[in-house]
Each structure stands twice: as C-alpha cells, then as structure tokens.
Amino acid sequence: MAFDISRRLMLTGAMGASIAGASACATSTSAVSAATAEAAFPPSAVPDPYLLGPKEGVALLSRNENPYGPAPSALKMIEYAASKGAYYTSREAMMMLTEMIAEKNGVAPEQVVVTTGSGEVLSAIAMIFGPKGPIVAPRLFWDTTALYAVNLGMASIDRVPLAADMSIDLAAIEAKVTSETGLVQLCNPNNPTGLVSDAATLQAAVKRMAKKTTVLVDEAYIELSDDPDANSCVPLINAGYDVIVTRTFSKIYGMAGIRVGYSISSAETAEKIRSVAMSWSPCTSFAAGIGCYNDEEFLNYSRSKIQEGRDMVTTTLETLGLEYLPSQTNFVYFKSGLEANDVQKAMNEKKISVRGQYMDYNEWTRVSMGKIPDVERFCKALPEVISA
Ligand SMILES: Cc1ncc(COP(=O)(O)O)c(C=O)c1O
C-alpha cells in the first residue's frame, strides 16, 4: 500500500508533537549489551528457541546479518509496537521515522520513502526504471532486486566487468551510459567485494552520468565504511542531480528480520517510488526504526564489534597468505584457491555457514562477521579446510 506523504500533514501540530516524542525515545537509550537484548526474550519463552535465528551450534556467517542488533532502544519500541499490533501502522509513526531520516540527511521528508527493508524500495526502483532501458551495473553487485524486474520481463541488466583490482570500473560503466539507459545501479560499498569506491572519483562519475539518466547508489553498508559522510552520494541529490540513494536498517542496525529500509531522492522520484511500493511496513518496523535511528551509542558498539571480527578474519587470511579485498563492510571476500562451493561444504560440516560461489568467481568466498566466538570458529576452521 502506498504511503502518501502530504505537506499538509507534515505541518500539523500533531506531527510536531510526535517528532518531539520520537527524539525523547531515541535519546533515552540505556547502556548497550547483548545480554540486555537476550534477557528481554529468554529462549524458554518460545516453543522452539531456534525457530528464528541460527540453529543450535551454527555459526551463521553467510548472509551479512549483524547479530549485535537489534539495539535495546529498538527492542523496547518493538515491544510497545507489538502491543498495538491490532492496528495498522499509524500515519504519525510513518511520518516520525521519515522526518527523522530526512533531518539527519539534510533533505525534506518528501524526498524520503521508507519501505519494508531496502529490498522493497530497490525492487520498486528496478520496476520503474527497467522498462526505459537497460540497468547498467558492475558485473558483481547485489543484483537480487534488479533480477526481480528482469524476472517480470520489465528490465535487462548490462553487466560491466570489474577493474583488475575488483573495484567497480566507473569509467567503463560511464562509457556505456546514454540517455537511453534505464538506470545506473551502483553499490557502495559493493557486495560481495566489500570495496568502497574512491569518493571523489565516484561522485564525479555519478554527476556526469546523472545528466544522462537516473543513478541509483545502494548504500546498504555505508555506515560501516571508514568515512560515511565523505563516501555518501546523498549530497548530490540536493545539488539537483538525478540520483537515488538507498539505505537499510539490516546491516549496522542489526535488524535484518525487522525489515526497514529507505530511499532518498528528489521529491518527484520519491512520489513515483511510493506509487509502486507494495507493502505498508509493520508497526514493529517503524517503531524499531524510531527507537534506534539516532542511537549513536549502539551504532558505535555495532561498528566496533564488526571491526573486531573483520580484523580477526584478515589477520587469519594474512597468516595463511590468502588474497583478500580490503572490506569496509561486515563481510570479507577472499580467494581461498579452492572451489568456493567446496569451501562452503567443508565449513558446513563444521556447522559454519559461509557463502558459496558467485558467478564464475569460483575461488572466492564471502564470510560475514558474526558474534566474536563464531568468527573465532571460522578463523580456527579455515586453515583446516584449506589444508584438507
Ligand atoms: C547491497 C545490499 N543492498 C540491499 C540489501 C537488502 O537489504 P534489506 O532488504 O534487508 O534492506 C542487501 C542485503 O544483503 C545488500 O547486500
């Protein structure tokens, strides 16, 4: 169901009061600890403690989730929202999160569309722009939503080979772009490589391409990059370029199962996206987003645990002399020298889940950061798998 954001509603006193309430919620976060989150939902309270989340004893390092979330500030709001679950998500809650995102990014609320995970908004974008012409993208990127439009017969993807260092070859992409191009889709940092594009080069290329067609930059992992503000393409939107940026609460916020994502674009593009977005996000999602969006204490904690895991993995890879890409995300892409699907199978036997092969990158494995003991298990298992 589309969410029709109106200026009139934005200006009502009720909305102002709601926003004030949201800020109070967002800043009343208590100390962060994984134990707090677990204590809120003791495993004994559900019929099968492994109904959701990783199965018993499994180190789930294959899906780029972040087990440090949800933040206690989000969990509190989810509990509150669940108690109001008889009701459709209120317009006030939708506006509140929209307004918070707009404020933090220096855009107007009309430019923000909040959806059920960024997957929804990305699919909507692929459906809007796919019929105009090919989606030009790097050969390796998170292509699930572009493929959604392809599967509906609404788009085609023109995949451009990566550069020799496996970064996105922006010059090669730019050379393909014309006014007939439906969409340019970039992912920064990219998945599965984990690489960030050089900020100045990216922004200059995006500006030139956006004069010819719409450029989408999927920034799902941007908060985990070394300098999110410098790396983001959001400032190009207010400078008038035809750019859409998408973000998610699934990564640094650790809320992959809660499903909140959003896009930032011109108000005109946002209106088009809203008109084809398919769901009305659950009240629990909006509430969780409101609870933790500005929870800097949690975000710093989440970032530091991911960084700790990443350092452990890269130290192990260096010790083993294996090539890897310098990741600025919650996963690492490395070249084991073995078939990726064999590495996956051998890891599975040790109850460690890592990603299998992408396209023809048969010797490359992607491992996501999990809880530190799970990352430790991976680091211990890797030499055994490699030498088996
Ligand atoms: C680059 C990228 N974008 C978007 C998503 C979708 O995330 P979500 O739909 O959970 O927001 C993912 C999921 O892994 C991703 O890797």
The ligand as a MOL file (V3000), in Angstrom:
LIG
                    3D

  0  0  0     0  0            999 V3000
M  V30 BEGIN CTAB
M  V30 COUNTS 16 16 0 0 0
M  V30 BEGIN ATOM
M  V30 1 C 23.9890 -4.2250 -1.0380 0
M  V30 2 C 22.7000 -4.6430 -0.4550 0
M  V30 3 N 21.6420 -3.8650 -0.6470 0
M  V30 4 C 20.4450 -4.1810 -0.1390 0
M  V30 5 C 20.2760 -5.3310 0.5820 0
M  V30 6 C 18.8910 -5.6510 1.0730 0
M  V30 7 O 18.7750 -5.4760 2.3980 0
M  V30 8 P 17.3690 -5.2980 3.1050 0
M  V30 9 O 16.2740 -5.6340 2.1270 0
M  V30 10 O 17.4240 -6.2280 4.2480 0
M  V30 11 O 17.3300 -3.8560 3.4870 0
M  V30 12 C 21.3490 -6.1940 0.8010 0
M  V30 13 C 21.1850 -7.4430 1.5620 0
M  V30 14 O 22.0870 -8.1640 1.8500 0
M  V30 15 C 22.5960 -5.8240 0.2700 0
M  V30 16 O 23.6820 -6.5810 0.4320 0
M  V30 END ATOM
M  V30 BEGIN BOND
M  V30 1 1 1 2
M  V30 2 1 2 3
M  V30 3 2 2 15
M  V30 4 2 3 4
M  V30 5 1 4 5
M  V30 6 1 5 6
M  V30 7 2 5 12
M  V30 8 1 6 7
M  V30 9 1 7 8
M  V30 10 2 8 9
M  V30 11 1 8 10
M  V30 12 1 8 11
M  V30 13 1 12 13
M  V30 14 1 12 15
M  V30 15 2 13 14
M  V30 16 1 15 16
M  V30 END BOND
M  V30 END CTAB
M  END
